Amino acid sequence: MQIAELRTPAMLIDTDRLAQNCAFMAHRAHTLGVRLRPHVKTHKVPEIGRMQVADHFGGITVSTMAEAKAFSAAGFSDITLAVPLDPRKASEAVALAVNVLVDSEEALAAVERVAGGCPRPRVWLKVDCGYGRAGVNPQTESAVRLASRIHASPSVDFAGLLTHGGHSYARIGSAAILDVAREERDAVVKFARRLRDHAIEVDEVSVGSTPTMMHVDHLEGVTEIRPGNYALFDGFQAQIGSCPRDWIAATVLVSVISVHADRAIVDAGALALSKDSGLGDAGYGVVIDLSGMAVANLSLVSLSQEHGKLMGDGVSQLRVGDRLRIIPNHSCLAVACFETIYGVRKGVVEHEWTPCRGW
């Protein structure tokens, strides 16, 4: 089937670019001397996950219990749930043998209450490296105390320290992203050293976002990395300098459904593209044709639930029924909008994949 025959909107993944991106990060991890535990939340597809772990130890990162269950059922066995654990999900996580993440006494206590089998639950301590989201402040005594509690627990195994340099997405250009990559690495490596000085063994140190792993200069003291978006990349990654635009594997196929003198409407709104806006005047995605070439003088300027508005001089060249493709600003959110995604090569559909859904 040709992509032009698909019902729109449709999520397309260029399989050549996908394979290239997976191979690139696998090689980069080897070059940096670390294991690759890729995040699978971007696509939520086990078949793509297998491409990401090729030539590595096979561990993955997830963000939801639904992802953990789906990938476990598909044969993945070393799964880290990389968001702080909701205590109410402790039984579920332990039963599934998921590696869990905590940054509080409450979450740790919940895991300990339901532990008792073999193997013992593996618990990571989440560290805030400057992002200001979740995680303990590594400069505080309370962070040392929580690490000590996990390490000394008779019910769980201390997996190590885990952090995420998510603030790299607020930087533009390789030099600025490198600064965050160094901050991410140094914060957690120094904290690991501090814990070892307190006789707390730290076997694993886990870092990673796609921007930081694309630019970091070295990872001494780190054992594994967890980038995820790199498999598909997206418009925002290209805008901040994480990747060239021709590395982006994810696009949304759309149909032109209305044309006027000053605008055209396509059948993809926020429920197909998300509502992440790009930098500056980048709009809500880059408009390209079916062959992948950028369409001149045409911008996706606004989105409602099921409509996308195109404006620019290029509108005069459009007709109702025309097909276009949109490079989404945030591929993770865009993929999550679709029940089926299509693996395509040179305009031909080769695969139909079903992302897992829910939480």
GULO-614624 format. One record per atom (N, C-alpha, C, O, CB): x, y, z; residue in one letter. Coordinates in pm, whole numbers, plus 50000, padded with zeros to 5 digits. Glycine has a CB too. Layout:
REM GULO-614624
XYZA
...
***
This chain:
REM GULO-614624
500844988150000M
500005000050000M
500885012550000M
501875013250074M
499055000050122M
500535022149919Q
501215035049918Q
500665043750032Q
499505042350069Q
501045042149781Q
501495052550085I
501025060750197I
499865069750156I
499035073350239I
502175069350253I
499805073550029A
498715082149982A
497355075249991A
496315081949985A
498975086549839A
497355061950005E
496095054550016E
495575053550159E
494455048850180E
496275040849960E
496355057750256L
495965056450396L
494865066250434L
494765077250379L
497175058450487L
494055062050527R
493035070950584R
493755081050674R
494645077350750R
491955062950665R
493355093550666T
494045103850743T
493185108650861T
491965107450859T
494405115850652T
493855114050964P
495305115250979P
495935101751012P
495285093151072P
495645125451089P
497185099850973A
497905087350996A
499315090351042A
499975099350990A
497925078550868A
499785082751142M
501155084351190M
502085075351110M
501875063251102M
501245081051341M
503105081451052L
504065074250970L
505445074351036L
505885084551090L
504145080450829L
506115062951031I
507495061951080I
508365057150965I
508175046150914I
507595052151203I
509315065450924D
510255061650819D
511215051250875D
512025054250963D
511035074150766D
511125038850825T
511885027950886T
513375028950860T
514165024350941T
511375014650836T
513785034850749D
515205036750725D
515805046450826D
516875043950882D
515455041950582D
515105057550850R
515595067250948R
515545061451090R
516445063751170R
514775080350942R
514485053951120L
514385047351250L
515575038251273L
516205038851379L
513075039351260L
515895029751177A
517025020551192A
518335028151207A
519185024451288A
517105011051071A
518495038851129Q
519705047051138Q
519845053151277Q
520935053051335Q
519685058151032Q
518745058451331N
518795065051461N
519105055051572N
519895057951662N
517485072151490N
518485043251566C
518735033051668C
520195028551664C
520825027151768C
517805020851648C
520725026451544A
522115022251532A
523065033151579A
524095030351640A
522435018451386A
522715045651551F
523575056851593F
523715057251745F
524825058151796F
523005070051543F
522575056551818M
522665057651963M
523305045252025M
524005046352126M
521285059852023M
523065033551966A
523725021452017A
525235022852005A
525975019352098A
523235008951940A
525695027851892H
527135029951872H
527665040751966H
528765039452020H
527425033751726H
526885051351984R
527335062152073R
527495057152215R
528455060652283R
526345074052069R
526565048852262A
526685043252397A
527955034952410A
528655036052510A
525445034652432A
528255026752311H
529485018952315H
530705028152319H
531645025852395H
529575009452193H
530685038552237T
531805047952233T
531995054952367T
533135057352409T
531585058352123T
530885058252434L
530955065052563L
531235055252678L
531465059552791L
529655072452590L
531215042252649G
531545032252751G
530445029552850G
530715026452966G
532755036452824G
529185030752806V
528055028652896V
527045019152831V
527065016952710V
527375042152930V
526175013552914R
525085005452865R
523945014552819R
523765025552871R
524594995452973R
523195009752723L
522045017152673L
520765010652724L
520464999152693L
522045017652517L
520015018352805R
518685014052849R
517685023852788R
517275033252856R
518575013653009R
517285021952664P
516485032152595P
515105033852654P
514495024352704P
516375028552449P
514615045952647H
513235048752687H
512325045452569H
512625048952455H
513055063752732H
511225038652598V
510315034352491V
509015042352489V
508115039052411V
509995019652506V
508905052752572K
507645060252578K
507365067952450K
506205071152421K
507675069852695K
508405070952371T
508195078652249T
507285071352151T
506425077452088T
509525081752183T
507485058352138H
506725050552039H
505795040352102H
504745037452045H
507665043551947H
506135034852219K
505315025052291K
505075012352210K
504025006052223K
503975031252329K
506035008552126V
505884997152035V
507014987052063V
508184990552045V
505905001751886V
506704974752105P
507764964952134P
508684962252015P
509894960452035P
507154952052178P
508154961951894E
509004959251778E
510074970051762E
511214966951726E
508154958451650E
509724982451788I
510724993151781I
511674992151900I
512874994851887I
510035007151778I
511154988352016G
512004986452132G
513104976352105G
514244978152150G
511184982052250G
512784965652033R
513814955552002R
514904961351914R
516064957451925R
513174943351934R
514544970451826M
515554977151744M
516474985651831M
517674986551807M
514904985751636M
515894992051933Q
516695000752020Q
517684993052105Q
518794997852130Q
515775008852109Q
517324981152150V
518204973752242V
519184964652169V
520024958352233V
517384965452338V
519104963852037A
520014955251961A
521464958751994A
521844970451999A
519764956751809A
522264948352017D
523684949952048D
523934955952185D
525044960452215D
524344958651943D
522884955852272H
523054960152410H
522414949852502H
521964939452456H
522444974352433H
522364952752632F
521974942452728F
520484939552733F
520084929552792F
522424946452863F
519664947952672G
518254944952660G
517334952052756G
516114950852744G
518044930852675G
517894959552852G
517064966952946G
516414978852881G
516964984752788G
517874971453065G
515224982452929I
514494994052875I
513985002752988I
514004998953105I
513334989452785I
513515014552950T
512905024153042T
511485026852996T
511215028152877T
513735037453048T
510555027653094V
509165030853063V
508695042053156V
509355045253255V
508255018353077V
507535047753121S
506965058453203S
505655054553268S
505205061453360S
506755070753120S
505025043553224T
503725039653278T
503715024653306T
504505017053250T
502595043453180T
502805020453394M
502635006253419M
502084999353295M
502384987653271M
501715003953539M
501275006453216A
500765000453092A
501904996952998A
501904986252938A
499785010153022A
502895005852986E
504065002852905E
504824991052963E
505254982152889E
504975015052894E
505004990853096A
505724979953160A
505054966553131A
505734956853099A
505814982253311A
503734966053142K
502994953653118K
503104949252972K
503334937552944K
501524955253156K
502944958752880A
502974955352738A
504354950152697A
504454940352623A
502594967452654A
505394956752743F
506744952552704F
507154939852777F
507904931752722F
507744963652731F
506694937952899S
506944925352969S
506284913852894S
506904903352876S
506414926053113S
505034915652851A
504334905352776A
505024902352643A
504894891352589A
502884909552751A
505764912252591A
506464910352464A
507854904352483A
508594902652386A
506574923552392A
508224901252608G
509484894352633G
510594902552693G
511684897252715G
509954888752509G
510364915452720F
511384923652786F
511364920652935F
510294919952996F
511144938852759F
512534918952995S
512564914453134S
513274923953230S
513134922353351S
513224901253141S
514024933653181D
514734943153268D
514164956953240D
514654964253154D
516304942753244D
513124960553316I
512334972453287I
512394982053405I
512094978153518I
510874968753257I
512794994353380T
512825004753482T
511675014453460T
511555020553354T
514175012153481T
510825015853562L
509755025853560L
510355038953610L
510535040853730L
508525021353649L
510655047953517A
511465059753549A
510645071953585A
510955083053541A
512355062953434A
509605070153662V
508905081153728V
508755077053874V
508615065253903V
507495084253661V
508775086653967P
508625082754108P
507355074554129P
506295077954078P
508595095354198P
507495063854204L
506425054154219L
505275059654303L
505475064854412L
506955041454281L
504055058254249D
502845060554329D
502745048954428D
502685037454384D
501555061654238D
502725051454558P
502665040354654P
501545030454626P
501675018654658P
502525045754792P
500445034954569R
499325025954540R
499635016054429R
498915006254411R
498105033954504R
500705018554354K
501085009454246K
502245000154286K
502784992954202K
501475017454123K
502605000354413A
503754992454457A
503534977454435A
504424970554385A
504044995154603A
502364972454472S
502094958054455S
502184954054310S
502754943654276S
500714954454510S
501614962254224E
501614959654080E
503034959354026E
503394950453949E
500784970354006E
503844968954067A
505214969854018A
506044958054067A
506824952353990A
505844982954061A
505904954554194V
506684943454249V
506274930254185V
507124921854155V
506504942654402V
504984928354162A
504514916054099A
505074914553958A
505324903453911A
502994915754095A
505264925753891L
505774925653754L
507304925653751L
507904924753643L
505244937653677L
507934926553868A
509394926953879A
509994938953806A
511064937953745A
510014914053825A
509294950353813V
509784962653753V
510754969453848V
510524969853969V
508604972153717V
511844974953795N
512734983253874N
512024996453900N
511555002853806N
514114985353802N
511945000654026V
511145012454058V
512035024054101V
513195022354137V
510125009254168V
511435035854095L
512125048354124L
511425055254240L
510195056554241L
512165057553998L
512205059754338V
511615066954451V
512405079654476V
513575080654443V
511585058054578V
511715089354538D
512405101054591D
511785105054725D
511905116554769D
512345112854489D
511115095254790S
510455098054917S
510445085855006S
510525074454959S
509015102954893S
510355088255136E
510215077455233E
508915069855210E
508865057655226E
510255082955376E
507845077155172E
506535070855155E
506565060355045E
506035049355062E
505475081455123E
507185063554932A
507245054054822A
508095041954858A
507735030654827A
507785060654697A
509225044454924L
510075033354966L
509345024155062L
509405011955048L
511345038555030L
508655029955159A
507925021855257A
506855013355189A
506615001955229A
507275030855365A
506225018855086A
505185011255015A
505784999154945A
505184988354945A
504485020254912A
506955000654886V
507614989254822V
508024978954927V
507854966954906V
508844993954742V
508554983655038E
508984974355142E
507804966255197E
507964954555229E
509664981955256E
506644972355207R
505474965355262R
505044953655175R
504554943655226R
504324974955277R
505234954855044V
504764944154956V
505894935154907V
505654925454836V
504044950054837V
507124938454945A
508264930054907A
508274917354993A
507464915855084A
509604937754922A
509164908554963G
509264896355043G
509554884154960G
509944873655012G
508004894255120G
509344885554829G
509634874254742G
511064874854690G
511874882854735G
508664873854627G
511344866254594C
512654865854531C
512444866254379C
511664858154328C
513464853154574C
513094875054307P
514114884254353P
513534896254428P
512354899554414P
514944889054236P
514394902754506R
513944914554578R
513774926254481R
514504927154382R
514944918254691R
512834935054509P
512644946654420P
513904955154413P
514584957354513P
511464955254469P
514204959854293R
515334968954273R
514804983154275R
513884986554201R
516104965854139R
515394991554359V
514905005054381V
515995015154344V
517095014854399V
514455007054528V
515665023954251W
516535035154216W
516155047354299W
514985049254333W
516425038354064W
517135055654332L
516885068554396L
516945079254288L
517955080854220L
517915071454511L
515845086654274K
515795097354174K
516495109754227K
516235114154339K
514335100554134K
517375115454145V
518175127154181V
517805138654089V
517725136953967V
519695123954173V
517585150354145D
517345162554067D
518695168654031D
519435173054119D
516445172854146D
519015168753902C
520315174253858C
520205188653812C
521125193953750C
520875165753745C
519075195153843G
518905209053804G
517655211653723G
517345223153691G
520085213553727G
516925200953688Y
515695202453610Y
514585208753692Y
513755216153639Y
515245188853556Y
514565205753822G
513535211553908G
512195204653897G
511165211053916G
513375225853878G
512195191753867R
510945184353860R
510935174653978R
510745179054091R
510795176753721R
511125161853956A
511175152154066A
512625149654106A
513555153554035A
510475138854026A
512795143154220G
514135139254262G
514625146354386G
514225157654415G
515085141554152G
515515139654458V
516115145654578V
517195155454538V
517845153954434V
516685134654671V
517385165454620N
518485174954600N
519765168354650N
519875165554769N
518215188654675N
520725165654562P
521915157954603P
522825165254702P
523745159154756P
522715154354483P
522575177954725Q
523415185554817Q
522885185254961Q
523505190955051Q
523535199754770Q
521755178654982T
521125178755114T
521435166255194T
521755155755138T
519625180355100T
521325167555325E
521515156055413E
520345146355402E
520505134255418E
521685160555558E
519155151755374S
517995142955361S
518165133355243S
517675122055249S
516715151255343S
518845137755137A
519105128955024A
520015117455065A
519815105955024A
519725136754908A
521025120455145V
521925110055195V
521165100355284V
521365088255276V
523115116255272V
520285105555368R
519525096855458R
518615087355382R
518505075555417R
518685105155555R
517965092355277L
517085083655199L
517905073055126L
517495061455120L
516245091855099L
519035076755071A
519905066955006A
520355056255105A
520395044455073A
521135073754944A
520685060655226S
521105051155331S
519985041555366S
520215029655388S
521565058655456S
518745046755373R
517575038355403R
517385027655298R
517135015955330R
516315046855414R
517505031555170I
517335021755063I
518455011355070I
518204999355060I
517335028654924I
519675016055088H
520835007155091H
520764997155206H
521154985655191H
522115015255103H
520245001755319A
520204993055437A
518934984755446A
518814976355535A
520335001455561A
517994986855358S
516704980055367S
516864964955355S
517574960155267S
515764985155258S
516214957455443P
516264942855433P
515324937255327P
515344925255300P
515924936755566P
514504945955266S
513464941155175S
513724944155028S
513144937654941S
512164947155214S
514594953854999V
514814957954860V
516304958754832V
517124959154924V
514134971554830V
516654958954706D
518024961054663D
518174975354610D
517324980154535D
518444950654556D
519244981954650F
519524995454604F
520134994554465F
521284990354450F
520475003054703F
519364998454363A
519844997454225A
520915007854195A
521885005054124A
518694999054127A
520745020054250G
521685030754224G
520985044054211G
519865045854260G
522475027754099G
521645053454144L
521145067054128L
520725069453984L
521375065053890L
522205077454170L
519625076553969L
519075079253836L
518685093953828L
518085099453920L
517845070053807L
519035100353716T
518675114353696T
518325116753551T
518575108353464T
519815123753740T
517755128353525H
517295131853389H
517495146753366H
516915155053436H
515805127853368H
518315149953267G
518575164053236G
517525169853144G
517835174153032G
519945165453172G
516285170053189G
515195174853106G
515275189653073G
514645194152977G
513905172153173G
516045197253151H
516155211453122H
516995214052996H
517115225452952H
516765218753240H
517575203452938S
518285204952811S
517335209452700S
517765215552602S
518965191852772S
516045206352715Y
515065210252613Y
514825225452612Y
514215230652519Y
513745202952636Y
515305232252714A
515175246752719A
516445253752671A
516585265952687A
514845251252861A
517365246252613R
518615251852562R
518645250552410R
518055241352354R
519845244752625R
519315259852345I
519405259852199I
520875259752159I
521645268452202I
518675272152138I
521265250052079G
522625249352029G
523465239452107G
523195236752224G
523265262952032G
524475234252042S
525285223552101S
526005227952228S
526095220152323S
526295218652000S
526525240152231A
527265244652349A
526365245552471A
526745241352580A
527915258352322A
525165250952453A
524235252352566A
523745238752614A
523615236452734A
523045261152527A
523485229652521I
523045216252560I
524175208752629I
523935201452724I
522535208352438I
525405210552581L
526565204152645L
526695208652790L
527025200552877L
527855207352568L
526435221252819D
526485226052957D
525535218053046D
525895214153157D
526135240952963D
524305215552997V
523345207853075V
523795193353085V
523645187153191V
521935208653011V
524345187752978A
524825173952981A
525905172153088A
525915162153160A
525385169952843A
526785181753099R
527815181053202R
527225182653341R
527635175853435R
528885191753178R
526245191553354E
525575193453482E
524855180753525E
524925176753641E
524585205153474E
524155174453431E
523455161953457E
524435151253507E
524205145053610E
522725157053329E
525505149353432R
526515139253468R
527185142353601R
527265133753688R
527555138353359R
527665154553615D
528475157953732D
527655157553861D
528165153453965D
529095171653714D
526405161953854A
525585162153976A
525425148254034A
525555146354155A
524215168153946A
525135138553950V
524855125154001V
526145117454031V
526185109454124V
524015117253901V
527195119853953V
528475113253981V
529065118354113V
529605110454191V
529475115653865V
528965131254138K
529465136754265K
528655131554383K
529205128754490K
529415152154262K
527335130154363F
526505124854470F
526845110254497F
526875106054612F
525015126354435F
527105102654394A
527525088754412A
528815088054493A
528975079454579A
527695081754276A
529735097054463R
530995097354537R
530755100854684R
531365095254774R
531975107554473R
529845110254706R
529515114154843R
528905102554920R
529225100455037R
528555126154843R
528035095054855L
527425083554923L
528455072854953L
528415066655059L
526295077654837L
529375070654862R
530415060554887R
531285064655004R
531765056155079R
531285058554762R
531495077755020D
532245082655137D
531515079555267D
532125078955374D
532485097655125D
530175077655258H
529355073855374H
529165058655381H
528275053855452H
527995080855369H
529995051255308A
529935036555307A
528635031255247A
528195020255282A
530105031155448A
528035038955157I
526845034555085I
527285030654945I
527715039054867I
525735045855082I
527175018054913E
527595013254782E
526635018154673E
525415017354688E
527664997854780E
527195023354565V
526405027854451V
526965020754328V
527995024554273V
526455043654434V
526255010354286D
526735002354173D
526385008554038D
527145007353942D
526174988354181D
525235014954031E
524765019953902E
524485034953908E
523945040054007E
523505012353858E
524845041953802V
524555056153786V
523955057853647V
524595055153545V
525855065053805V
522715062353644S
521945062853519S
521565077353486S
521035084453571S
520665054053529S
521855081553363V
521545095153320V
520865094553184V
520785083953121V
522835103853314V
520385106053139G
520025106253000G
518775113652960G
517705111853019G
519905093152956G
518935121852860S
517865127052776S
518435126552636S
519655125452620S
517405141852819S
517615127252536T
518155126952400T
519095138752373T
520185136552321T
517025126952298T
518725151152406P
519665162052377P
521015160452448P
522065162452387P
519055175252416P
520985156852576T
522265155852648T
523115144452595T
524335145752587T
522025153952797T
522495133252560M
523275122052510M
523795124252369M
524755117852327M
522455109452515M
523175133152296M
523685136752164M
524915145752173M
525695146652077M
522595143552082M
525105152652288H
526155162652296H
527185160452407H
528215167252408H
525545175852314H
526935151352500V
527845149852613V
529255146052565V
529415138652469V
527325139352711V
530265151352635D
531645149052593D
532235136352652D
533035129752585D
532495160752632D
531865132752776H
532295119952834H
531315116152944H
530545124352992H
533755120752891H
531355103452982L
530445098553086L
531205090353191L
530755079653232L
529325089953023L
532335095453232E
533095088753337E
532285088753466E
531785099153508E
534475095553358E
532165077053528G
531385075753650G
529945071753627G
529215068953722G
531425088553726G
529515071553501V
528145067653464V
528175053453410V
529125049553342V
527535077553359V
527135045553439T
527085031753391T
526065029653280T
526245020653198T
526775022553504T
524985037753275E
523985035753171E
523335049053133E
523335058653209E
522925025753217E
522755049153010I
522045060852960I
520645056752916I
520405045252878I
522825067552843I
519705066552920R
518305063452895R
517645073252795R
516535077852822R
517535063453026R
518255076652684P
517555085152587P
516415077252523P
516415064952525P
518535090352478P
515435084352467G
514325077352404G
513855083852276G
513605077052176G
513195076452498G
513715097152278N
513165104152162N
514015102252037N
513515103551925N
513025118952192N
515305099352054Y
516225097951941Y
515755087651838Y
516135088651721Y
517585094251991Y
514955077851878A
514515067751782A
513725074151668A
513855070251552A
513655057051852A
512915084051702L
512095090951602L
512545105351578L
512415110451467L
510635090751645L
513075111751682F
513335126151682F
512045133651648F
510995127351632F
514455129751580F
512105146851638D
510925154951606D
511365169051574D
512545172351576D
509915154851723D
510375177451543G
510695191051503G
511425198851610G
512335206551579G
509455198251466G
511045196851736F
511665204551843F
513135200551859F
513985209151882F
510915202551975F
513435187451848Q
514835183151858Q
515685189751751Q
516825193851776Q
514945167851847Q
515135190851631A
515885197451524A
516055212351552A
517105218051524A
515195195351390A
515015218551607Q
515065232951633Q
516125236551738Q
516775246951727Q
513705237851679Q
516295228051840I
517265231351944I
518675226451910I
519625229951979I
516835225452076I
518805218551805G
520125214151762G
520525200251807G
521715197051812G
521135223551809G
519545191851840S
519855177951877S
520115169151756S
520855159351764S
518715172151959S
519495172651644C
519625164051525C
519385172351400C
518745182951407C
518625152151532C
519875167851285P
519475173851158P
518015170451130P
517515160251176P
520385168851042P
517345178951055R
515925176451028R
515725163650948R
514685157150961R
515305188150955R
516695159850865D
516495147850784D
516745134950862D
516755124050804D
517405148250663D
516955136050994W
516985124151079W
515605121151139W
515405110451197W
518025125851192W
514675130251128I
513365128351191I
512595117451118I
512395118050997I
512555141651190I
512165107351193A
511495095851134A
509985096751140A
509295089751066A
511935083251202A
509435105351226A
507985105851249A
507335117351175A
507775128751186A
507705107051398A
506285114351099T
505475124651034T
504015120451041T
503705108651055T
505925126950887T
503125130251031V
501685127551030V
501145130750891V
501275141950842V
500945135851139V
500545120750829L
499905122550699L
498545129250719L
497755124950803L
499735108950625L
498285139750643V
497045147350658V
496415149750522V
497075148650418V
497305160850730V
495125153250523S
494395157050402S
493955171550413S
493555176150520S
493165147750379S
494025178650302V
493475192150295V
491965190850280V
491475184450187V
494115200450174V
491215196950373I
489755195450372I
489005208450344I
487785208350327I
489295189750504I
489725219650341S
489075232450313S
490145242250267S
491225242950326S
488325237750439S
489835249850161V
490795259550109V
490095272950087V
488995273450031V
491435254549976V
490725283850132H
490205297350116H
491355306250070H
492495301850063H
489575302650249H
491065318550039A
492085327449984A
493265329250078A
494405330250033A
491465341049953A
493005329550209D
494065332650304D
494465320750392D
495335322250479D
493645343950391D
493845309150372R
494125298050462R
493665284850400R
492845284550308R
493435300250599R
494215273950453A
493715260550421A
493625252850551A
494335255650647A
494655253150317A
492725243050554I
492495235050673I
492825220450644I
492435215050540I
491035236450723I
493555214250736V
493835199950725V
493125192550837V
492715198550936V
495375197250729V
492985179350820D
492205171250914D
493035165751029D
492795154551075D
491555159750840D
493985173351076A
494805169351190A
494915181251285A
495495191551252A
496215164451145A
494345179651403G
494425190051504G
495235185251623G
496165177351609G
493025194351548G
494865190251740A
495605186951861A
495555172151894A
496485166851956A
495065194951978A
494485165251853L
494365150951883L
495145142251785L
495065129951792L
492925146851882L
495895148251695A
496795140851608A
498235145851619A
499165138351592A
496335141951464A
498405158451658L
499735164551659L
500185169251795L
501345173151812L
499755175951564L
499295169051894S
499505175452024S
499465190552004S
499325195251891S
500855170952090S
499585198152110K
499575212752095K
500905218952137K
500955230352181K
498445218752177K
501985211352122D
503305216852148D
503675226352034D
503685222451917D
504355205652163D
503975238552069S
504405248151967S
505925247951957S
506625244552052S
503905262452000S
506415251551839G
507855251951818G
508455265051863G
507765273651917G
508165249551673G
509735266451840L
510445278651878L
510115290051782L
509965287951661L
511955276151882L
510015301951836G
509795313651753G
508545312451669G
507455310151721G
510975316051665G
508695313851537D
507555313151445D
507445299351379D
506875298151271D
507665324051338D
507985289051444A
507985275651385A
506595269651376A
506365260351299A
508875266351465A
505645274951454G
504285269951449G
504135256451516G
504875253151608G
503825269051307G
503175248651469Y
502825235951533Y
503335223751457Y
502885212651482Y
501335234951549Y
504245225751366G
504835214851289G
505295219951153G
504845230351105G
503825203451272G
506195212451093V
506745216150962V
505955209050854V
505755196850860V
508265212650952V
505495216550754V
504715210850645V
505655205850536V
506495213250486V
503725221350588V
505495192950499I
506285187050392I
505355179950295I
504195177450327I
507365177250449I
505865176650177D
505025169450082D
505195154450102D
505905150150193D
505385173449937D
504565146350018L
504605131850036L
506005126150019L
506315115550074L
503665125149939L
506845133049945S
508215128249925S
509155132450037S
510285127750045S
508755133349793S
508675141350125G
509505145850236G
510135159450217G
510885164050303G
510565136050260G
509845165950107M
510405179350082M
509555189950151M
508325189150152M
510485182149930M
510235199850210A
509505210750277A
508685218450175A
509125220850062A
510485220150349A
507475222350216V
506595230250130V
506845245050159V
506635249550272V
505095226550153V
507275252350060A
507645266450081A
506425275050111A
505335272650059A
508375271949957A
506635284950196N
505615295250223N
504295289350273N
503215293550233N
505345303250098N
504415279450361L
503225273350419L
503535269750564L
504465262150591L
502785260650337L
502755275250656S
502985272950799S
501725267750866S
500605271750831S
503445285850867S
501915258750961L
500815253751043L
500695263151163L
501455262051259L
501045238651088L
499755272451157V
499745283651251V
498865281451373V
499065287951476V
499295295951180V
497895272251365S
497045269751481S
496405256051471S
496285250251363S
495965280651494S
495985251051588L
495325238051596L
494115239151686L
494165245351792L
496285227351649L
493015233151644S
491905230551735S
491845215351751S
492815208451718S
490535236451680S
490765210051801Q
490755195851833Q
491015187051710Q
491855178051715Q
489435191951896Q
490305189651599E
490435181251480E
490855188951356E
490875183351247E
489125174251454E
491185201651371H
491535210151257H
492935216051275H
493345219551386H
490495221451240H
493655216951164G
494915224351162G
494825235151055G
494385232450943G
496115214951135G
495235247351089K
495135258550995K
496495261450934K
497465263851005K
494575271051065K
496545261250801L
497735264750725L
497575278750668L
496505282250619L
498005254450613L
498645286650674M
498635299950614M
499955302350543M
500955295650569M
498375310950721M
499935312050453G
501125315450376G
500805315650228G
499735311350186G
502245305650404G
501735320650149D
501525321850005D
501275308349939D
500645307649833D
502715328649940D
501795297550002G
501625284249944G
500205279349944G
499895269449877G
502475274550017G
499315285850017V
497905281650021V
497295281749881V
496445273549850V
497095290850114V
497735291049798S
497135292349664S
497395280049577S
496715278149477S
497695304749594S
498365271849615Q
498695259949537Q
497925247549584Q
498045236949523Q
500175257349544Q
497155248849690L
496475237149748L
495065235549693L
494405245249655L
496435238349899L
494635223049691R
493275219649653R
492705209949757R
493435202349819R
493225213349510R
491385210449774V
490735201049866V
491025186849819V
490885183649701V
489205203649873V
491435178349913G
491795164449882G
493285162249870G
493715150749869G
491135160349755G
494085172849860D
495545171149856D
496035164449983D
495435165950090D
496235184749836D
497125157149971R
497765150850086R
499085157950117R
499845161350027R
498015135750058R
499335159950245L
500575165850295L
501055157550414L
500345148750462L
500375180850335L
502245160550459R
502755154550583R
503195165850676R
503645176350631R
503935144650555R
503065163450805I
503475173050907I
504525166650996I
504325155751049I
502275177950992I
505665173351012I
506645169051112I
506185174551246I
506155186651264I
508105174051076I
505815165851342P
505315170951470P
506435177051553P
507595172951544P
504645159751550P
506085186851632N
507075192651722N
507475182851831N
508625182851875N
506545205351784N
506535174551876H
506805165151985H
506295151451943H
505105148651953H
506145169852119H
507195142951897S
506775130051845S
506195121051953S
505305113051924S
507935123151779S
506685122052077C
506155113552185C
504655115752202C
503885106152208C
506895116452318C
504245128252210L
502825131252229L
502015128152103L
500875123552113L
502635145752268L
502575130551987A
501845127951864A
501585113051845A
500465109151812A
502605133451744A
502595104751866V
502415090251851V
501335085251946V
500545076551910V
503735082851876V
501315090652068A
500345086152169A
498905088752128A
497985083452190A
500625092852300A
498695096952025C
497345100051978C
496775089351886C
495585089651854C
497345113351908C
497605079651843F
497175070451738F
497095056051789F
497945051651867F
498135071251620F
496075048851745E
495935034651778E
496815025951688E
497195014951727E
494475030451765E
497125030851570T
497995023651477T
499025033351422T
498705044851391T
497165017151362T
500265028551409I
501275036551339I
501855027951228I
501935015651239I
502395041551437I
502255034651121Y
502675027551001Y
504165029250978Y
504675040450974Y
501885032450879Y
504865018150963G
506265018450924G
506345018950773G
505835010150704G
507025006050979G
506995029350721V
507005031450576V
508435032650525V
509335037250596V
506205044050538V
508625028350401R
509915030050334R
509655034550192R
508945027950117R
510745016750336R
510225046050157K
510085051650022K
508615052249977K
508285048849864K
510885043349922K
507745056650069G
506345058650036G
505465046350040G
504275047250012G
506255064449904G
506045034950076V
505295022450080V
505135017850225V
506105017950301V
505995011549995V
503925013950263V
503675009050398V
504204994750410V
503794985950336V
502155009550431V
505124992550506E
505704979350528E
505274973050659E
505304960850673E
507204980250524E
504874981250757H
504524976050889H
503304983450943H
503104995250913H
505714977150987H
502504976551021E
501464982751102E
501744978951246E
501754967151281E
500034978251057E
501954988951330W
502284986451470W
501194992251560W
500545002051526W
503654992551506W
501014985951675T
500004990451771T
500684994951899T
501134986551976T
498984979151801T
500775007951923P
501355012752049P
500465008752167P
499245007952152P
501555028152045P
501055006352282C
500245003752400C
499595016952445C
500125027752419C
501114997452516C
498495015852510R
497735027552551R
497515027452702R
497655017052766R
496385028252476R
497175039052757G
496785039852897G
497935041452994G
499075043952954G
496025027852934G
497625040153121W
498575042553229W
498645030653324W
499405030953421W
498195055253306W
***
